[in-house]
Amino acid sequence: MNSKKVELKEYEYQEVYTIFKKLTTVKNIPTFEKFKENLDTFFELTYDAYVGYGGGTTEAMMKWIEFMGSEKIALEYFRAVDNWNAYT
């Protein structure tokens, strides 16, 4: 049984990655494979709070920022997802 909260197709990962690369201001853009791994974790940590309306958006975002180790990069992932398909 697959426990992923969101199942993106390869082209959908690519669409979000393209948006991320256009929006980001960081110089060290992750590889596509690393981006996909991070995006899966993003959904795992934030989906219920933002999409499932489970509340706790602040806590979910703090976990995501902690995972990424940078608030700036974490928020740029969030912006890329939100630009691709409204997340909030």
GROMACS elastic network, one bead per residue, 0.5 to 0.9 nm:
[ bonds ]
;  ai    aj funct       b0    kb
    2     5     6  0.87661   500
    3     6     6  0.88962   500
    4     7     6  0.65659   500
    4    40     6  0.76897   500
    4    43     6  0.82561   500
    4    44     6  0.69187   500
    5    40     6  0.84024   500
    5    43     6  0.65480   500
    5    44     6  0.60230   500
    5    47     6  0.69881   500
    5    48     6  0.84129   500
    6    40     6  0.75350   500
    6    43     6  0.65129   500
    6    44     6  0.78652   500
    6    47     6  0.80678   500
    7    40     6  0.85412   500
    8    11     6  0.80039   500
    8    12     6  0.57746   500
    8    13     6  0.62993   500
    8    40     6  0.88492   500
    9    12     6  0.51924   500
    9    13     6  0.64739   500
    9    14     6  0.87428   500
   10    13     6  0.52242   500
   10    14     6  0.63205   500
   10    15     6  0.87644   500
   11    15     6  0.61609   500
   11    16     6  0.87628   500
   12    16     6  0.63260   500
   12    17     6  0.84671   500
   12    84     6  0.89608   500
   13    16     6  0.52886   500
   13    17     6  0.60557   500
   13    18     6  0.86014   500
   13    32     6  0.84828   500
   13    35     6  0.84765   500
   13    36     6  0.64978   500
   13    39     6  0.83080   500
   14    18     6  0.60484   500
   14    19     6  0.86151   500
   14    32     6  0.78170   500
   14    36     6  0.87395   500
   15    18     6  0.51698   500
   15    19     6  0.63726   500
   15    20     6  0.86391   500
   15    84     6  0.73620   500
   16    19     6  0.50985   500
   16    20     6  0.60615   500
   16    21     6  0.86420   500
   16    77     6  0.87353   500
   16    80     6  0.60157   500
   16    81     6  0.61469   500
   16    83     6  0.83109   500
   16    84     6  0.60312   500
   17    21     6  0.61593   500
   17    22     6  0.86355   500
   17    32     6  0.70406   500
   17    35     6  0.71627   500
   17    36     6  0.82089   500
   17    77     6  0.89312   500
   17    80     6  0.76372   500
   17    81     6  0.89551   500
   18    21     6  0.51840   500
   18    22     6  0.63268   500
   18    23     6  0.87457   500
   18    80     6  0.86033   500
   19    22     6  0.50965   500
   19    23     6  0.61375   500
   19    24     6  0.83746   500
   19    79     6  0.88380   500
   19    80     6  0.55341   500
   19    81     6  0.81633   500
   19    83     6  0.74945   500
   19    84     6  0.71874   500
   20    23     6  0.52154   500
   20    24     6  0.56810   500
   20    29     6  0.88837   500
   20    76     6  0.69179   500
   20    77     6  0.65315   500
   20    79     6  0.77406   500
   20    81     6  0.80484   500
   21    24     6  0.54534   500
   21    25     6  0.84009   500
   21    29     6  0.72239   500
   21    80     6  0.85989   500
   22    25     6  0.85318   500
   22    80     6  0.88382   500
   23    76     6  0.73232   500
   23    79     6  0.80081   500
   23    80     6  0.71132   500
   24    27     6  0.82111   500
   24    29     6  0.81195   500
   24    73     6  0.80336   500
   24    76     6  0.61032   500
   24    77     6  0.84558   500
   24    80     6  0.84973   500
   25    73     6  0.87398   500
   25    76     6  0.83720   500
   26    29     6  0.64989   500
   26    72     6  0.84202   500
   26    73     6  0.72852   500
   26    76     6  0.89354   500
   29    32     6  0.88765   500
   29    35     6  0.86130   500
   30    33     6  0.79761   500
   30    34     6  0.58999   500
   30    35     6  0.57716   500
   31    34     6  0.52387   500
   31    35     6  0.60403   500
   31    36     6  0.86256   500
   32    36     6  0.62038   500
   32    37     6  0.87619   500
   33    36     6  0.51526   500
   33    37     6  0.64271   500
   33    38     6  0.87437   500
   34    37     6  0.50818   500
   34    38     6  0.61591   500
   34    39     6  0.84814   500
   35    38     6  0.50770   500
   35    39     6  0.59734   500
   35    40     6  0.85945   500
   35    77     6  0.89973   500
   36    40     6  0.62045   500
   36    41     6  0.86962   500
   37    40     6  0.52404   500
   37    41     6  0.64757   500
   37    42     6  0.87161   500
   38    41     6  0.50724   500
   38    42     6  0.60977   500
   38    43     6  0.87604   500
   38    68     6  0.80835   500
   38    77     6  0.87711   500
   39    43     6  0.63133   500
   39    44     6  0.85607   500
   39    77     6  0.75744   500
   39    81     6  0.87917   500
   40    43     6  0.52991   500
   40    44     6  0.62283   500
   40    45     6  0.87657   500
   41    45     6  0.61126   500
   41    46     6  0.84760   500
   41    64     6  0.79731   500
   41    67     6  0.85433   500
   42    45     6  0.53444   500
   42    46     6  0.60174   500
   42    47     6  0.77917   500
   42    61     6  0.89816   500
   42    64     6  0.62832   500
   42    67     6  0.88677   500
   42    74     6  0.86432   500
   42    77     6  0.81410   500
   42    78     6  0.81747   500
   43    46     6  0.52612   500
   43    48     6  0.84139   500
   44    47     6  0.60554   500
   44    48     6  0.80454   500
   45    48     6  0.77261   500
   45    49     6  0.82855   500
   45    60     6  0.58575   500
   45    61     6  0.77854   500
   45    63     6  0.68359   500
   45    64     6  0.62895   500
   46    49     6  0.54767   500
   46    50     6  0.61039   500
   46    51     6  0.80419   500
   46    57     6  0.72471   500
   46    59     6  0.88459   500
   46    60     6  0.51300   500
   46    61     6  0.66538   500
   46    63     6  0.84147   500
   46    64     6  0.73757   500
   47    50     6  0.53638   500
   47    51     6  0.53086   500
   47    52     6  0.63555   500
   47    53     6  0.85583   500
   47    54     6  0.88059   500
   47    60     6  0.85302   500
   47    87     6  0.86205   500
   48    51     6  0.56377   500
   48    53     6  0.62292   500
   48    54     6  0.54103   500
   48    55     6  0.76348   500
   48    56     6  0.87407   500
   48    57     6  0.87347   500
   48    60     6  0.86761   500
   49    52     6  0.58444   500
   49    53     6  0.53059   500
   49    56     6  0.55111   500
   49    57     6  0.50705   500
   49    58     6  0.86349   500
   49    59     6  0.86128   500
   49    60     6  0.65468   500
   49    61     6  0.89940   500
   50    53     6  0.55168   500
   50    54     6  0.71718   500
   50    55     6  0.70787   500
   50    56     6  0.82614   500
   50    57     6  0.61790   500
   50    60     6  0.85007   500
   50    87     6  0.67766   500
   50    88     6  0.59925   500
   51    54     6  0.78259   500
   51    87     6  0.66048   500
   51    88     6  0.69799   500
   52    55     6  0.81018   500
   53    56     6  0.86129   500
   53    57     6  0.87604   500
   54    57     6  0.82395   500
   55    58     6  0.84744   500
   55    59     6  0.89312   500
   55    60     6  0.88815   500
   56    59     6  0.52728   500
   56    60     6  0.61462   500
   56    61     6  0.85977   500
   57    60     6  0.50196   500
   57    61     6  0.60366   500
   57    62     6  0.84904   500
   58    61     6  0.51905   500
   58    62     6  0.61320   500
   58    63     6  0.86960   500
   59    62     6  0.50665   500
   59    63     6  0.62747   500
   59    64     6  0.86702   500
   60    63     6  0.52091   500
   60    64     6  0.63118   500
   60    65     6  0.87333   500
   61    65     6  0.60881   500
   61    66     6  0.84590   500
   61    74     6  0.84444   500
   61    75     6  0.87798   500
   62    65     6  0.50674   500
   62    66     6  0.60364   500
   62    67     6  0.85054   500
   62    71     6  0.86672   500
   63    66     6  0.50536   500
   63    67     6  0.61023   500
   63    68     6  0.86609   500
   64    67     6  0.50422   500
   64    68     6  0.62292   500
   64    69     6  0.84845   500
   64    71     6  0.86130   500
   64    74     6  0.66594   500
   65    68     6  0.51339   500
   65    69     6  0.58857   500
   65    70     6  0.58870   500
   65    71     6  0.51740   500
   65    72     6  0.83883   500
   65    73     6  0.80959   500
   65    74     6  0.53456   500
   65    75     6  0.78231   500
   66    69     6  0.50299   500
   66    70     6  0.71186   500
   66    71     6  0.78711   500
   66    74     6  0.86784   500
   67    70     6  0.82236   500
   67    74     6  0.85176   500
   68    71     6  0.74783   500
   68    73     6  0.71196   500
   68    74     6  0.59494   500
   69    73     6  0.81900   500
   69    74     6  0.79431   500
   70    73     6  0.54516   500
   70    74     6  0.60840   500
   70    75     6  0.85732   500
   71    74     6  0.50606   500
   71    75     6  0.60407   500
   71    76     6  0.85577   500
   72    75     6  0.53264   500
   72    76     6  0.63133   500
   72    77     6  0.89331   500
   73    76     6  0.50145   500
   73    77     6  0.64319   500
   73    78     6  0.87186   500
   74    77     6  0.53260   500
   74    78     6  0.64381   500
   74    79     6  0.88243   500
   75    79     6  0.61055   500
   75    80     6  0.85839   500
   76    80     6  0.61519   500
   76    81     6  0.86523   500
   77    80     6  0.51239   500
   77    81     6  0.63013   500
   77    82     6  0.85609   500
   78    81     6  0.52605   500
   78    82     6  0.60626   500
   78    83     6  0.85448   500
   78    87     6  0.82487   500
   79    83     6  0.59667   500
   79    84     6  0.84581   500
   79    87     6  0.89647   500
   80    83     6  0.51652   500
   80    84     6  0.61488   500
   80    85     6  0.87007   500
   81    84     6  0.50523   500
   81    85     6  0.61376   500
   81    86     6  0.72366   500
   81    87     6  0.67177   500
   82    85     6  0.52918   500
   82    88     6  0.70136   500
   83    86     6  0.62131   500
   83    87     6  0.82168   500
   84    87     6  0.85771   500
